[in-house]
Amino acid sequence: MAKLDPADIGRHLTVGEVARRAGVAVSALHFYESKGLIASVRSSGGQRRYGRDVLRRVAVIKVAQRIGIPLASVAAALASLPEERTPTRDDWTRLSSLWRCELDDRIAQLTRLRDQLDDCIGCGCLSIVACKLRNPLDQLSEQGPGPQRL
C-alpha cells in the first residue's frame, strides 16, 4: 500500500481516484452527484474534483443501498450532515437509527407476505380454499382490482 504524502491530505480527488478507492464506477459517482448525494467542485480545466469526505459519504450510500434504503431517504439523511465534513460514527448512529424503523416495517411486511405465500396470492379471488377464510364474500374486490393484501 502506498504511503499517503502529507501534502496530499488537503488535495481534492479526481473522479477516477474516488471511484477506485470507493469501489464504484465513475458513472455511479456521476449518478450520485446528479441526485444530490455527493458534491464536487470543478478544476480550472472543468474536471470534477471531490473532497475526501465524499469517500465516507459513498460508503454510507453503498451500505444504505445494500439494505434497501431508497435513494430519496439517503439523500435526506446526507443533507442533514454538515457540508465538506467526513461523516462520523455519531453521524452514522443517527442515520442508521432513522432507517431502523423503516427496515423493521419492511421486515414485518415481508414476514407477513412469506407467511401468507402458501395460502393466498393476495388477489381476493375465491378460487383457493383459504380465500374463503381470508376474504369472506370477496370483500377485497370492493377495494379495486389487483392484489389488495400486498
C-alpha positions in Angstrom: 0.0 0.0 0.0 1.4 3.4 -1.0 2.1 5.8 1.9 0.0 8.9 1.8 2.1 12.0 1.3 1.1 14.6 4.0 1.0 17.2 1.2 -1.9 15.3 -0.4 -4.2 15.5 2.7 -6.0 18.7 1.6 -5.8 17.8 -2.2 -9.1 17.1 -3.9 -9.5 13.7 -5.5 -10.2 13.1 -9.2 -13.4 11.2 -10.2 -11.2 8.2 -11.1 -9.4 8.2 -7.7 -12.8 8.3 -5.8 -14.2 5.6 -8.0 -11.2 3.3 -7.4 -11.0 4.0 -3.6 -14.7 3.8 -3.1 -15.1 0.7 -5.2 -17.8 2.1 -7.5 -18.0 3.0 -11.2 -17.4 6.6 -12.3 -20.9 6.5 -13.7 -22.2 5.8 -10.2 -20.4 8.9 -8.9 -22.0 11.0 -11.6 -25.4 9.5 -10.8 -25.0 10.1 -7.1 -24.0 13.7 -7.8 -27.0 14.2 -10.1 -29.2 13.1 -7.3 -27.5 15.5 -4.8 -26.0 12.7 -2.7 -22.4 14.0 -3.2 -20.9 17.2 -4.5 -17.8 18.1 -6.5 -16.0 21.3 -7.4 -14.6 21.9 -10.9 -10.9 22.3 -11.6 -9.7 25.2 -13.8 -9.9 22.7 -16.7 -13.6 21.9 -15.8 -12.9 18.5 -14.4 -14.7 17.2 -11.3 -12.8 17.2 -8.1 -14.0 15.7 -4.8 -13.1 16.3 -1.2 -12.0 13.3 0.8 -15.3 13.4 2.8 -17.0 12.0 -0.3 -15.3 8.6 0.3 -17.2 8.2 3.6 -20.4 9.5 2.0 -20.2 7.0 -0.8 -19.6 4.3 1.8 -22.8 5.3 3.6 -24.7 5.3 0.2 -23.4 1.8 -0.6 -24.4 0.4 2.8 -27.9 2.1 2.6 -28.4 0.7 -0.9 -27.4 -2.8 0.2 -30.0 -2.8 2.9 -32.7 -1.4 0.6 -33.0 2.2 1.7 -34.5 4.3 -1.1 -32.1 7.0 -2.5 -34.6 9.7 -1.5 -34.1 8.7 2.2 -30.4 8.5 1.7 -30.4 12.0 0.2 -32.4 13.4 3.1 -30.1 11.8 5.6 -27.0 13.1 3.9 -28.5 16.5 3.6 -28.6 16.6 7.4 -24.8 16.3 7.6 -22.5 19.4 7.5 -21.0 20.0 4.1 -17.4 19.1 3.5 -17.0 17.1 6.7 -16.4 13.4 6.8 -19.4 11.7 8.5 -18.5 10.5 11.9 -19.5 7.4 14.0 -22.1 9.6 15.8 -23.5 10.7 12.3 -23.8 7.0 11.3 -25.5 6.2 14.6 -28.1 8.9 14.0 -28.6 8.0 10.3 -28.9 4.3 11.0 -31.4 4.9 13.7 -33.6 6.8 11.2 -33.5 3.8 8.9 -34.1 1.2 11.6 -37.8 1.9 11.8 -38.2 1.7 8.1 -36.3 -1.6 8.0 -38.4 -3.0 10.8 -41.6 -2.1 8.9 -40.3 -3.7 5.8 -39.2 -6.9 7.7 -42.7 -7.1 9.2 -44.3 -6.8 5.8 -42.0 -9.4 4.2 -42.7 -11.7 7.1 -46.4 -11.4 6.6 -46.0 -12.0 2.8 -43.8 -15.0 3.5 -46.3 -16.5 5.9 -49.2 -15.9 3.5 -47.4 -17.1 0.4 -48.7 -20.6 0.5 -52.3 -19.7 1.5 -53.2 -16.7 -0.7 -51.9 -14.9 -3.8 -53.3 -11.6 -2.4 -55.8 -11.0 -5.2 -59.1 -11.5 -3.4 -60.2 -14.4 -5.5 -62.3 -17.3 -4.1 -60.6 -20.0 -6.1 -58.3 -21.0 -3.3 -59.9 -22.7 -0.3 -58.1 -20.4 2.1 -59.6 -17.3 0.5 -62.9 -18.2 2.0 -61.3 -17.6 5.4 -59.1 -14.7 4.5 -61.6 -12.9 2.2 -65.1 -13.9 3.0 -67.7 -13.0 0.3 -64.8 -11.5 -1.7 -64.8 -8.3 0.3 -61.4 -7.3 -1.1 -63.0 -6.8 -4.5 -64.6 -3.6 -3.2 -61.1 -2.1 -2.8 -60.4 -2.3 -6.5 -58.7 -4.6 -9.0 -55.4 -6.4 -8.4 -53.7 -7.7 -5.3 -55.1 -5.9 -2.2 -53.1 -7.6 0.5 -49.7 -6.6 -0.9 
